[in-house]
Amino acid sequence: NCTNAPMMNNGNNVSGSKAKIISLGIRTLIESDCPSRCDLFLVGDDELCDGDCGSEEEGTDDNTLSSPPRRILNSVKLSLALTRAFHVKSYTNRKHSNNTNYDPSSLLLDDLVVTLRQAPAANGDNDVGGDDGEWSSFPDLSMISSIEDFDALILEGGHRWIILGITMDNNANKNDNLINTVFDDKVDESYATMKVDMAAAAHLITAIGKLLYHMFLLKPFPRLEEVESSTLECKEEDERGGIEEAVAAAAQPRSKRRGPSESLFQQLIESGDCPISICRLLNDSINNNNGMDSDRAHPITSLDDILLDLGFMISSPRLFLHDPERDFSQAAVHFGQRFNGRKRELSELLNITTVPHDENSGLQTIFVSGIAGSGKSHLISAVGSFVSNFGYMILTAKFDREKGHESREMVLGAIMGTLVTNLVKMRDGDDESDVDYSRRAVDAISEALDTDSLLSLIDIVPSIQQLIPEIRTAQHKETSSCHSPEPSTHWQLVFLLSELLISVLGLERKIFLVLDDLQWADKSILSLMSEVLNWTSGHLQERRRLVFVGMHRDGDEVSSDLMSFRTCFVNLEAEGRAHVTAIELSTLSLDDVVEMISSELRLPRRLVIGLADAVHKRTHGHALFLVQLLNSLVSDSTIAYSPLNRRFDWAKLDIDNLKTPDSVASLIVSKLKSLSPEELKCLRIISCFGMHTDYKLLELLESFGLAPRGGFMPYLPNLAVHGVVEATGHSTRIVFSHDLIQEQVLTSIPAEERKQLHHNIGVALASKTPLDIRTEHRPIDAALDQLYLSGDSSGT
């Protein structure tokens, strides 16, 4: 029953490589307990390597959502394999003008055989060799009528199996030409242009729908005579119920009536056997030629629709195999939180950051540019989150339009301060490897920099005292001798920061260094960072552990200083010390928008394509414009959850007649007009601090009458719901969701009123701050910023 067959590679045996191959009836497999205890994969799927098989364990998709049972996910994969087999057969018949008539509705699961090959174990301790993706054929094996041998293999540890293909049972009394190919055969582009017999296609889709019904519910779809019997029983019951009940039943919408008129979708949901997305797929497949019985007249019109539905369920089971009423609500829907689209750019970035490079490769340098709101920060944030799982330390600094005068302090605090703070956290943590890494980093830094150099770092990176406590003793001696170190010059800073960075890079872990909104950086910090990275690029081993990413806007906002900064890396590349990648973000494609809406609303492509097309045309694919528009449609309930349809729904007429501002700036302004006076006052004060501010600074303003009535806190939750601001850093900071929003809020304040507001904030903070204060938040710095922005030079 189980064959140790030679592994096949384009028809050739691979010496020394053997794989367990088994063939058995699909019905035998799905009606056993085996699908609940093993993991099935598809040929060539990346899923073979990710270890997330949709079991009850928590995964990385979205830990707030429940995982589907393993049996359900395995049934989805078998369903995809089965549908692909029909898809290839349908294509083959059309390509070769094969008019052979066959009746797919006569096909039962008993007539189909699935062939499986044992996959490498998750830990790699499997003796199966070869490349899974290179399998193009498999030996002919007789069908297994019993599941015991397969069950025994699972018990022996064979939990992972690859679905090689689905074929007809040679012993079945059916047309042998119905399905005779493995499902991973290729379908060329000419398939899309071929003429389709719509009646035959609908017949095939219905037949597949009934097979999938059997696959998921473990029982065949009811035969016509069973339906007629059920109809007669319901009719007799209605007659016994009297005229009033009959009239009431007739008044119900068709989807609410009992018996054959009751929606199959409702029947499947009430059975409780399948997730709602499966119920919808089965209903829309079986009723594909009857729009009234399909979900809001969105029937499945091609096998591609079924393949796409099943593909979504497999790629993101926690999103698309869920209970919507339990797993999410209207308030939880917020576009822009997940990363969607940009597959080409994302693939390029992940290739740079995760694929090993030649030992002589240069410093990996990436410049990402695009118009404001094109999604640059969102893209790099997604990459950073991913590579952090590969041991990268993420260091990020974002320049502020209003604070170009303090770019140096901001960058050094955000980057070098975060680097040192991370080392402190590792030292104080419970992970032994982190503790050891931090200890070795301290040794490397202490060896590279003497005591005087470390003392010079204190003003730049105050947290260095926590990492190396011995500095405090040396600092105390300096203070008692009335001697304080001279301010560091440009080249001293270059030396200190370069040695600090190189000391840490000399160890085994990598660093992902990001500078955002470079167009707002002043010349001095650009010069400083180019010299530090130039210094680092001269160290062969250390530069291989650093990835530098610079982001900036396109167009007129690119200064000559920024162009000179980029030219430095082009020169390093010419010397073989760097490798520069330039990525220019364009607008989002329709497919990107479909992915965004599908993943957030957890609906298949066929149900969201109309909405996606409408908002894509109105926003021209501008990322921020799209997100703001979709969130506004949710907030005003144009998009709302429908208990009847068990999904988020919208009226096509409302979407078609949607009045949309002509730009994202206009949309933001219109959203500001919907805020209450107190909310707007709160937002305007926050905008004076730039992209973000600390809660503690806002608290200091409340005693001066500058805060809205009741303080700031009561208004922040609603501003967050509107997508204008968000809390970060364990709710210690309030941050604008995008700098375009902060810019629109600030510029909406009349110029003279804005200057006076800056002045009042500066005076209030200064009066509450002792001159010798040395705290983390440094309100005196914020006070000076506000006075600077107000244009006050009177020394108030």
VOGU-3710 file (C-alpha; in Angstrom, 3 decimals, decimal comma):
1> nctnapmmnn> 0,000/0,000/0,000  2,982/2,321/0,396  5,729/2,545/-2,186  9,320/3,624/-1,602  9,541/4,927/-5,153  12,529/6,650/-6,749  12,077/10,405/-6,848  11,310/11,660/-10,337  12,971/14,697/-11,904  11,633/15,442/-15,396
11> gnnvsgskak> 11,181/11,716/-15,863  14,716/10,781/-14,703  15,487/8,828/-11,570  17,620/10,566/-8,995  20,084/8,083/-7,604  19,888/7,501/-3,886  16,711/9,565/-3,352  13,535/7,790/-2,289  10,153/9,129/-1,256  7,087/7,459/0,179
21> iislgirtli> 4,216/7,773/-2,275  0,671/6,665/-1,577  -2,575/6,802/-3,534  -6,005/6,542/-1,961  -9,568/7,581/-2,580  -10,438/11,150/-1,647  -13,593/10,055/0,105  -11,642/7,465/2,081  -9,222/10,163/3,151  -11,626/12,947/4,105
31> esdcpsrcdl> -14,000/10,682/6,012  -11,150/9,341/8,143  -9,570/11,148/11,070  -6,258/11,494/9,212  -6,876/15,025/7,831  -7,214/16,224/11,434  -3,782/14,891/12,341  -1,570/15,553/9,326  -0,533/18,559/7,242  -1,164/18,600/3,503
41> flvgddelcd> 0,712/20,891/1,118  0,502/21,794/-2,551  3,329/21,243/-5,026  5,584/24,296/-5,177  3,781/26,192/-2,407  5,923/28,394/-0,153  3,659/27,158/2,598  5,708/23,966/2,659  8,398/25,887/4,506  6,509/28,233/6,813
51> gdcgseeegt> 5,332/25,662/9,341  1,928/27,306/9,782  -0,527/24,625/8,754  -3,661/26,167/10,168  -3,629/24,074/13,334  -4,871/25,298/16,669  -1,486/26,843/17,409  -1,021/30,568/17,252  0,555/31,847/14,030  1,845/35,092/12,644
61> ddntlssppr> -1,135/35,937/10,441  -3,136/37,681/13,136  -2,985/36,390/16,679  -6,271/38,102/17,538  -8,081/35,704/15,164  -8,805/32,041/15,720  -7,068/29,374/13,657  -9,244/27,101/11,502  -9,220/23,380/12,365  -6,591/21,394/10,507
71> rilnsvklsl> -9,252/19,225/8,842  -10,914/22,282/7,304  -7,650/23,671/5,942  -6,643/20,285/4,531  -10,049/20,027/2,851  -9,481/23,457/1,308  -6,174/22,272/-0,154  -7,703/19,109/-1,538  -10,502/21,236/-2,999  -7,954/23,482/-4,706
81> altrafhvks> -6,163/20,435/-6,128  -9,462/19,041/-7,421  -10,533/22,337/-8,995  -7,136/22,742/-10,677  -7,517/19,280/-12,204  -10,856/20,301/-13,727  -9,341/23,640/-14,755  -6,524/21,960/-16,694  -8,900/19,459/-18,298  -11,266/22,246/-19,360
91> ytnrkhsnnt> -8,344/24,185/-20,836  -7,007/21,123/-22,665  -10,366/20,381/-24,266  -10,737/23,986/-25,460  -7,161/24,290/-26,687  -7,422/21,170/-28,841  -11,047/21,799/-29,896  -12,024/18,620/-28,107  -15,799/18,542/-28,235  -16,050/15,295/-26,282
101> nydpssllld> -19,222/15,517/-24,260  -19,156/14,340/-20,688  -21,480/14,853/-17,780  -19,484/16,108/-14,760  -22,589/15,990/-12,586  -22,369/12,186/-12,598  -18,945/12,292/-10,970  -18,690/11,396/-7,269  -15,828/11,641/-4,788  -15,734/7,825/-4,849
111> dlvvtlrqap> -14,449/8,093/-8,422  -11,410/10,235/-7,550  -7,967/9,280/-6,274  -5,446/11,581/-4,598  -1,722/10,797/-4,763  0,445/12,021/-1,884  4,180/12,083/-1,322  5,757/12,332/2,097  7,232/15,804/2,582  10,410/16,768/4,456
121> aangdndvgg> 9,835/17,113/8,168  9,448/20,616/9,574  12,826/20,315/11,318  14,506/19,002/8,185  15,159/15,542/9,712  13,553/13,713/6,813  15,489/11,480/4,465  13,511/12,616/1,452  15,868/14,401/-0,911  15,420/16,457/-4,026
131> ddgewssfpd> 13,608/19,653/-4,922  9,873/19,514/-4,250  9,134/21,981/-7,014  10,809/19,789/-9,669  8,330/16,917/-9,479  6,590/16,655/-12,813  5,349/13,050/-12,732  4,875/10,150/-10,377  4,686/6,342/-10,683  1,391/4,636/-11,483
141> lsmissiedf> 0,023/3,175/-8,265  -3,174/1,263/-7,661  -5,734/2,964/-5,476  -5,716/2,185/-1,757  -9,168/1,275/-0,535  -8,160/1,311/3,131  -6,837/4,158/5,242  -5,014/2,018/7,813  -1,629/2,132/6,081  -1,760/5,913/5,695
151> dalilegghr> -2,830/6,223/9,326  0,108/4,065/10,375  2,506/6,324/8,474  1,112/9,364/10,314  1,625/7,626/13,645  5,222/6,896/12,653  5,851/10,613/12,333  4,888/11,261/8,724  2,757/14,326/9,451  3,636/16,320/6,314
161> wiilgitmdn> 2,423/15,250/2,863  2,483/16,881/-0,566  -0,580/16,555/-2,819  0,890/15,424/-6,134  -2,335/15,222/-8,087  -5,896/13,986/-8,420  -6,884/11,386/-11,018  -9,796/9,153/-11,956  -10,074/5,746/-10,342  -9,124/3,384/-13,150
171> nankndnlin> -11,747/0,971/-11,905  -14,544/3,541/-12,006  -17,145/3,077/-14,736  -16,735/6,655/-15,989  -15,271/8,505/-18,925  -11,518/8,020/-18,333  -10,785/11,257/-20,187  -12,662/13,364/-17,657  -9,652/14,025/-15,456  -6,319/12,534/-16,446
181> tvfddkvdes> -3,727/15,102/-15,423  -2,025/16,310/-12,283  -3,274/19,686/-11,166  0,019/21,591/-11,396  0,192/21,467/-15,209  0,617/24,919/-16,722  -2,143/26,840/-18,497  -0,740/29,278/-21,062  -1,963/32,833/-21,668  -4,072/31,854/-24,693
191> yatmkvdmaa> -6,531/30,247/-22,273  -7,994/33,639/-21,361  -8,835/34,473/-24,986  -10,574/31,207/-25,833  -14,285/31,136/-26,467  -16,175/29,705/-23,525  -19,409/27,745/-23,643  -21,144/29,504/-20,736  -23,783/26,798/-20,285  -21,143/24,072/-20,127
201> aahlitaigk> -19,029/26,219/-17,748  -21,982/26,747/-15,414  -22,704/23,006/-15,494  -19,070/22,234/-14,610  -18,994/24,810/-11,778  -22,165/23,350/-10,271  -20,694/19,850/-10,461  -17,514/20,985/-8,721  -19,569/22,815/-6,116  -21,379/19,585/-5,257
211> llyhmfllkp> -18,088/17,687/-5,009  -16,726/20,357/-2,674  -19,959/20,114/-0,672  -19,164/16,446/-0,101  -15,544/17,339/0,683  -16,440/19,734/3,497  -19,677/18,300/4,888  -18,565/14,646/4,603  -21,810/13,731/2,861  -22,992/13,918/-0,766
221> fprleevess> -25,089/16,821/-1,979  -28,797/15,837/-1,688  -30,193/14,177/-4,804  -33,174/15,688/-6,616  -35,602/13,121/-5,187  -34,443/13,994/-1,652  -35,080/17,673/-2,330  -38,548/16,884/-3,720  -39,336/14,795/-0,643  -38,224/17,668/1,588
231> tleckeeder> -40,404/20,014/-0,480  -43,464/17,811/0,039  -42,887/17,621/3,794  -42,536/21,414/4,035  -45,661/21,901/1,934  -47,702/19,623/4,193  -46,348/21,428/7,251  -47,329/24,796/5,752  -50,847/23,526/5,091  -51,158/22,368/8,678
241> ggieeavaaa> -49,854/25,727/9,907  -52,912/27,570/8,647  -53,518/30,444/6,277  -51,873/33,097/8,466  -48,507/31,285/8,589  -48,650/30,609/4,850  -49,263/34,295/4,148  -46,431/35,282/6,501  -44,063/32,809/4,826  -44,960/34,118/1,368
251> aqprskrrgp> -44,213/37,664/2,535  -40,672/36,674/3,547  -37,782/37,323/1,138  -36,885/34,289/-0,882  -33,703/33,736/1,110  -35,797/33,468/4,287  -38,333/30,847/3,177  -38,167/27,242/4,271  -37,601/24,146/2,199  -36,157/24,394/-1,319
261> seslfqqlie> -36,728/28,158/-1,388  -34,523/28,635/1,670  -31,074/29,837/0,704  -28,498/27,059/0,612  -26,169/29,592/2,245  -28,483/29,870/5,266  -28,868/26,099/5,483  -25,100/25,602/5,490  -24,584/28,250/8,165  -27,268/26,751/10,384
271> sgdcpisicr> -25,606/23,343/10,106  -22,488/24,792/11,760  -20,222/22,366/9,897  -18,158/24,907/7,922  -16,739/28,421/8,224  -18,957/31,078/6,675  -16,539/31,657/3,779  -16,847/27,963/2,831  -20,644/28,188/3,076  -20,603/31,171/0,709
281> llndsinnnn> -18,288/29,403/-1,749  -20,444/26,271/-1,841  -23,655/28,276/-2,232  -22,313/30,472/-5,013  -20,794/27,494/-6,866  -23,843/25,269/-6,749  -26,213/28,171/-7,512  -23,917/29,841/-10,064  -26,630/29,925/-12,723  -29,184/31,423/-10,356
291> gmdsdrahpi> -28,147/34,883/-9,223  -31,067/35,127/-6,786  -29,575/32,302/-4,712  -26,037/33,655/-4,863  -24,530/36,224/-2,523  -26,071/39,513/-3,686  -26,044/38,285/-7,302  -22,284/37,605/-7,233  -22,352/34,064/-8,596  -19,206/32,178/-9,463
301> tslddilldl> -18,838/32,399/-13,224  -15,553/30,553/-13,820  -13,217/28,033/-12,269  -10,803/30,913/-11,685  -13,258/32,366/-9,149  -13,188/29,122/-7,175  -9,401/28,914/-7,380  -9,032/32,495/-6,126  -11,439/31,914/-3,222  -9,624/28,762/-2,146
311> gfmissprlf> -6,217/30,395/-2,672  -7,118/33,226/-0,274  -8,217/30,691/2,350  -4,922/28,814/2,069  -2,608/31,831/2,018  -4,308/33,573/4,975  -6,475/31,037/6,816  -6,956/33,226/9,877  -8,405/35,964/7,703  -10,514/33,983/5,271
321> lhdperdfsq> -11,546/30,930/7,317  -13,169/32,719/10,217  -16,363/33,541/12,034  -16,892/37,252/11,250  -19,348/37,821/14,080  -16,858/36,510/16,599  -13,518/37,575/15,145  -14,088/41,197/14,190  -16,552/44,046/14,383  -17,292/47,329/12,646
331> aavhfgqrfn> -15,056/49,225/15,085  -12,133/46,864/14,369  -12,078/47,588/10,618  -9,414/50,158/9,860  -7,678/50,284/6,502  -3,953/50,936/6,370  -2,927/48,731/9,282  -1,852/45,758/7,171  0,645/45,853/4,351  -0,885/45,080/0,958
341> grkrelsell> 0,358/45,065/-2,609  3,772/46,258/-3,805  4,786/42,638/-4,379  7,612/43,455/-6,766  9,157/46,047/-4,455  8,647/43,867/-1,397  10,275/40,893/-3,105  13,271/43,009/-4,093  13,726/44,348/-0,563  13,410/40,943/1,073
351> nittvphden> 15,921/39,538/-1,397  18,413/42,205/-0,345  17,869/41,718/3,386  17,453/37,957/3,730  19,481/36,318/0,942  23,180/35,812/1,803  25,509/37,960/-0,273  29,047/37,469/-1,471  31,596/37,979/1,291  33,101/40,858/-0,686
361> sglqtifvsg> 29,757/42,574/-1,275  29,451/46,226/-0,362  27,230/48,071/2,067  23,610/47,418/1,033  22,100/50,848/0,434  18,477/51,370/-0,547  16,819/54,633/-1,538  13,020/54,648/-1,675  11,348/57,664/-3,246  7,829/58,639/-4,218
371> iagsgkshli> 5,241/61,369/-3,892  3,895/62,250/-0,456  1,491/59,583/0,749  2,667/56,898/-1,693  3,380/54,408/1,132  7,171/54,628/1,488  7,183/54,430/5,286  4,542/51,701/5,284  6,604/49,556/2,907  9,836/49,869/4,873
381> savgsfvsnf> 8,025/49,355/8,177  6,647/46,063/6,842  10,115/44,976/5,733  11,602/45,985/9,088  8,982/44,000/10,999  9,733/40,952/8,878  13,538/41,048/9,048  13,461/41,619/12,804  12,500/37,924/12,966  15,841/37,151/11,310
391> gymiltakfd> 17,900/38,807/14,043  18,066/42,338/12,620  18,117/45,251/15,047  15,830/47,976/13,670  17,026/51,598/14,054  14,749/54,296/12,641  14,787/58,095/12,588  12,242/60,356/10,922  13,028/63,964/10,074  10,446/66,652/10,752
401> rekghesrem> 9,665/69,593/8,463  9,315/71,952/11,437  12,456/70,756/13,212  15,180/70,833/10,610  17,229/72,978/12,980  17,556/70,051/15,399  18,012/67,241/12,882  21,338/66,175/14,357  20,088/65,734/17,913  16,927/63,989/16,735
411> vlgaimgtlv> 18,746/61,465/14,524  21,490/60,675/16,999  18,952/60,222/19,767  16,672/58,036/17,660  19,365/55,873/16,070  22,338/55,663/18,429  20,129/56,082/21,481  17,933/53,186/20,358  21,003/51,068/19,604  22,380/51,530/23,122
421> tnlvkmrdgd> 18,955/51,200/24,772  18,411/47,878/22,992  21,719/46,608/24,333  20,681/47,639/27,850  17,372/45,763/27,506  19,206/42,672/26,281  21,569/42,804/29,246  18,665/43,056/31,686  16,537/40,418/29,938  16,103/36,695/30,547
431> desdvdysrr> 17,420/35,440/27,200  20,937/34,087/27,784  21,987/34,690/24,178  20,870/38,348/24,431  22,711/38,788/27,720  25,887/37,328/26,214  25,528/39,487/23,084  25,129/42,642/25,174  28,171/41,757/27,288  30,310/41,248/24,195
441> avdaiseald> 29,008/44,510/22,716  30,078/46,393/25,868  33,530/44,806/25,636  33,826/45,787/21,967  32,709/49,384/22,592  35,033/49,772/25,598  37,938/48,457/23,548  37,241/50,810/20,628  36,622/53,979/22,677  38,642/55,212/25,645
451> tdsllslidi> 37,167/56,921/28,717  37,356/60,434/27,272  35,597/59,310/24,100  32,867/57,604/26,100  32,422/60,775/28,188  31,999/62,755/24,972  29,183/60,380/23,986  27,092/61,161/27,074  25,551/64,360/25,708  24,864/62,655/22,375
461> vpsiqqlipe> 23,720/59,269/23,713  22,810/59,642/27,430  21,836/55,972/27,713  25,499/54,983/27,279  25,805/55,526/31,052  23,280/52,757/31,665  25,133/50,395/29,346  28,597/51,131/30,787  28,101/52,264/34,440  31,834/52,925/34,861
471> irtaqhkets> 31,360/56,103/32,833  29,399/57,650/35,696  32,426/57,428/38,005  34,618/59,088/35,402  31,959/61,732/34,811  31,763/62,488/38,537  35,537/63,064/38,633  35,298/65,403/35,656  32,516/67,360/37,358  34,319/67,661/40,710
481> schspepsth> 37,437/68,960/38,965  35,351/71,721/37,366  36,380/70,431/33,984  33,804/69,636/31,337  34,569/68,156/27,918  34,576/70,452/24,935  31,637/70,097/22,506  32,440/67,502/19,867  33,423/68,764/16,454  32,076/67,321/13,230
491> wqlvfllsel> 34,992/64,927/12,721  35,034/63,904/16,370  31,365/62,962/16,024  32,127/61,012/12,870  34,810/59,061/14,731  32,699/58,411/17,863  29,568/57,315/16,022  31,451/55,234/13,464  33,375/53,345/16,133  30,221/52,800/18,175
501> lisvlglerk> 28,395/51,413/15,147  31,301/49,297/13,905  31,869/47,827/17,375  28,343/46,437/17,426  28,418/45,357/13,759  31,580/43,386/14,540  29,393/40,876/16,315  27,106/38,414/14,534  23,812/40,350/14,487  22,679/42,685/11,702
511> iflvlddlqw> 21,321/46,231/11,754  18,532/47,690/9,595  19,151/51,466/9,642  16,355/53,711/8,317  16,315/57,485/7,740  12,832/58,688/6,763  11,856/62,004/5,132  15,401/62,897/4,136  14,043/65,950/2,303  13,640/67,657/5,715
521> adksilslms> 17,187/66,912/6,923  19,646/69,784/7,077  23,033/69,751/5,405  25,021/69,064/8,588  23,272/65,814/9,465  23,414/64,579/5,861  27,139/65,247/5,851  27,586/63,536/9,220  25,647/60,400/8,242  27,380/60,096/4,855
531> evlnwtsghl> 30,777/60,191/6,593  29,710/57,608/9,215  28,425/55,240/6,544  31,483/55,914/4,390  33,680/54,948/7,363  31,627/51,793/7,925  31,822/50,770/4,268  35,597/50,495/4,640  35,220/47,526/7,024  34,636/44,366/4,999
541> qerrrlvfvg> 32,874/42,165/7,561  30,992/44,914/9,370  29,447/46,447/6,249  27,910/43,073/5,312  25,837/43,225/8,510  24,348/46,662/7,809  21,461/47,595/5,529  20,905/51,337/5,140  17,570/52,667/3,870  16,949/56,309/2,979
551> mhrdgdevss> 13,471/57,569/2,084  12,449/60,882/0,592  9,806/62,572/-1,521  10,137/63,105/-5,237  9,947/66,325/-7,168  10,756/69,856/-6,083  11,378/68,809/-2,484  14,635/67,041/-3,434  17,350/69,538/-2,481  20,868/69,742/-3,845
561> dlmsfrtcfv> 22,144/68,618/-0,423  20,041/65,460/-0,655  21,266/64,779/-4,178  24,848/65,152/-2,967  24,078/62,700/-0,166  22,859/60,113/-2,682  25,836/60,762/-4,946  28,183/59,768/-2,112  26,807/56,225/-2,208  26,965/56,074/-5,989
571> nleaegrahv> 30,685/56,863/-5,654  31,074/54,164/-3,000  29,406/51,699/-5,349  31,891/52,585/-8,081  34,672/51,727/-5,609  33,052/48,371/-4,781  32,276/49,400/-1,196  28,492/49,696/-1,546  25,612/48,302/-3,551  22,893/50,876/-4,244
581> taielstlsl> 19,270/49,990/-5,021  16,816/52,719/-6,042  13,084/52,054/-5,715  10,564/54,588/-6,991  7,038/53,971/-5,723  4,248/54,607/-8,180  0,522/54,525/-7,488  -1,177/51,348/-6,317  -2,592/49,041/-8,989  -6,153/47,762/-9,018
591> ddvvemisse> -4,896/44,374/-7,838  -3,191/46,091/-4,880  -6,474/47,762/-3,954  -8,369/44,482/-4,280  -5,855/42,857/-1,929  -6,199/45,719/0,564  -10,001/45,541/0,690  -10,113/41,734/0,636  -7,708/41,326/3,546  -9,401/43,950/5,709
601> lrlprrlvig> -12,995/42,893/5,030  -11,979/39,216/4,622  -13,899/38,713/1,423  -12,949/37,085/-1,908  -11,946/39,104/-4,949  -15,230/38,598/-6,809  -17,166/40,346/-4,020  -14,877/43,389/-3,686  -13,738/44,000/-7,273  -16,544/46,511/-7,940
611> ladavhkrth> -15,791/48,534/-4,805  -12,052/48,347/-5,464  -12,462/49,585/-9,035  -14,607/52,524/-7,921  -12,245/53,799/-5,213  -9,183/53,115/-7,356  -10,528/55,334/-10,147  -11,487/58,129/-7,736  -8,128/58,196/-5,956  -5,943/57,316/-8,975
621> ghalflvqll> -4,264/54,690/-6,794  -2,767/57,201/-4,339  -2,075/55,067/-1,241  -2,919/57,576/1,506  -5,925/58,892/-0,431  -7,229/55,329/-0,743  -6,804/54,565/2,938  -8,440/57,811/4,048  -11,350/57,362/1,632  -12,016/53,750/2,627
631> nslvsdstia> -11,873/54,608/6,331  -14,317/57,453/5,765  -16,702/55,006/4,034  -16,508/52,769/7,096  -16,961/55,617/9,577  -20,099/56,927/7,821  -21,448/53,346/7,460  -21,408/53,331/3,660  -19,481/50,118/4,251  -21,179/48,287/7,124
641> ysplnrrfdw> -21,539/44,781/8,467  -24,688/42,989/7,307  -25,966/40,302/9,732  -28,185/38,951/6,941  -25,324/38,397/4,479  -22,804/37,603/7,247  -20,244/39,984/5,750  -19,429/43,635/5,223  -21,708/45,053/2,579  -22,339/48,268/0,654
651> akldidnlkt> -24,902/49,570/-1,809  -23,563/49,658/-5,348  -25,622/52,784/-6,051  -24,001/54,611/-3,113  -20,533/53,721/-4,372  -21,349/54,691/-7,973  -22,675/58,091/-6,823  -19,869/58,691/-4,346  -18,767/62,335/-4,181  -15,022/62,342/-3,666
661> pdsvaslivs> -12,667/65,312/-3,012  -10,146/65,867/-5,776  -7,088/65,226/-3,578  -6,038/63,647/-0,320  -5,470/67,132/1,120  -9,068/68,087/0,336  -10,301/64,871/1,910  -8,303/65,565/5,073  -9,687/69,094/5,264  -13,228/67,784/4,868
671> klkslspeel> -12,612/65,330/7,705  -11,344/68,162/9,916  -14,599/70,030/9,338  -16,501/67,110/10,846  -14,611/67,419/14,155  -16,050/69,257/17,127  -14,463/72,637/18,086  -12,775/71,060/21,109  -11,400/68,147/19,076  -10,061/70,569/16,477
681> kclriiscfg> -8,421/72,703/19,158  -6,790/69,592/20,607  -5,508/68,563/17,189  -4,142/72,019/16,357  -2,118/72,194/19,569  -0,675/68,733/18,961  0,267/69,735/15,388  2,442/72,545/16,760  4,867/69,932/18,093  5,363/68,325/14,674
691> mhtdykllel> 4,664/64,704/13,795  4,532/63,545/17,408  4,637/64,696/21,011  4,699/63,230/24,506  1,611/63,041/26,685  3,594/64,630/29,532  4,121/67,806/27,521  0,396/68,033/26,851  -0,307/67,580/30,551  1,948/70,556/31,335
701> lesfglaprg> -0,177/72,758/29,053  -3,464/71,919/30,747  -2,799/74,196/33,754  -2,286/77,219/31,465  -5,684/77,210/29,841  -4,246/76,179/26,472  -5,906/72,775/26,464  -9,472/72,177/25,257  -12,214/71,906/27,862  -11,617/68,847/30,037
711> gfmpylpnla> -8,008/68,405/28,898  -6,556/66,486/25,964  -7,270/62,900/26,959  -11,070/62,862/26,411  -10,667/63,797/22,724  -7,771/61,567/21,686  -9,744/58,280/21,329  -12,169/59,787/18,800  -9,309/61,362/16,853  -7,707/57,923/16,694
721> vhgvveatgh> -10,982/56,404/15,451  -11,011/58,971/12,627  -7,518/57,765/11,667  -5,947/61,176/12,280  -3,613/60,228/15,146  -2,476/57,083/16,888  -0,834/56,227/20,192  2,650/54,683/20,241  5,283/53,707/22,744  2,878/52,068/25,198
731> strivfshdl> 0,620/55,143/25,011  3,343/57,600/26,026  3,274/59,476/22,714  0,648/60,738/20,311  1,619/60,553/16,629  -0,064/61,786/13,460  -0,844/58,884/11,162  0,878/60,730/8,303  2,860/63,939/7,951  0,430/65,183/5,267
741> iqeqvltsip> -2,300/65,188/7,922  -0,113/67,076/10,393  0,788/69,523/7,639  -2,852/70,163/6,736  -3,847/70,655/10,372  -1,031/73,104/11,046  -1,500/75,125/7,854  -5,233/75,351/8,504  -4,394/77,678/11,412  -4,153/81,326/10,229
751> aeerkqlhhn> -0,507/82,480/10,159  -0,715/85,084/12,948  -2,803/82,780/15,137  -0,269/79,992/14,540  2,657/82,196/15,616  0,816/83,256/18,754  -0,032/79,635/19,576  3,633/78,604/19,236  4,597/81,528/21,495  2,022/80,663/24,158
761> igvalasktp> 3,055/77,003/24,197  6,729/77,939/24,460  6,171/80,361/27,356  3,950/77,864/29,192  6,482/75,032/28,944  9,421/77,267/29,839  7,698/78,578/32,974  7,065/75,002/34,160  10,650/73,844/33,628  13,586/74,447/36,020
771> ldirtehrpi> 16,700/75,569/34,170  18,760/72,673/35,551  16,266/69,992/34,546  17,796/66,759/33,247  14,879/64,488/32,401  14,178/62,186/29,520  11,480/64,413/27,994  13,407/67,730/28,374  10,437/70,158/28,252  12,864/73,057/27,974
781> daaldqlyls> 13,847/71,821/24,497  10,190/71,754/23,465  9,731/75,257/24,881  12,677/76,588/22,879  11,331/74,893/19,747  7,979/76,637/20,140  9,583/80,035/20,703  11,798/79,461/17,669  8,786/78,570/15,506  6,863/81,597/16,760
791> gdssgt> 9,631/83,860/15,493  10,050/85,397/18,968  13,613/86,755/19,328  12,899/89,013/22,294  14,317/86,587/24,822  10,984/86,138/26,597
//
